[in-house]
Amino acid sequence: MTQSTKVLLKRALTLNPVDRAELIEALFRSFDRRRSKRNDARWAAEAESRIDAYRAGKMGASSAEAVFDRIGAR
């Protein structure tokens, strides 16, 4: 790992969990654009399905604070 990469990593590790996850996702996507578009379409369909289930009362919701507490991100 180059020195500049080590510096970037050190700075990235200071980000909050959501920003780190978004950075990881952006880096991962940079490897294969075709796969990314297919996965984005699948995630969009899944998100719509979950929204529909929530609106129909078939699925509950949790606050961001509760989720972060549950995964130990605080």
Stockholm file with secondary structure:
# STOCKHOLM 1.0

chainA/1-74         MTQSTKVLLKRALTLNPVDRAELIEALFRSFDRRRSKRNDARWAAEAESRIDAYRAGKMGASSAEAVFDRIGAR
#=GR chainA/1-74 SS CCHHHHHHHHHHTTSCHHHHHHHHHHHHHTTCHHHHHHHHHHHHHHHHHHHHHHHTTSSCCCCHHHHHHHTTCC
#=GC SS_cons        CCHHHHHHHHHHTTSCHHHHHHHHHHHHHTTCHHHHHHHHHHHHHHHHHHHHHHHTTSSCCCCHHHHHHHTTCC
//
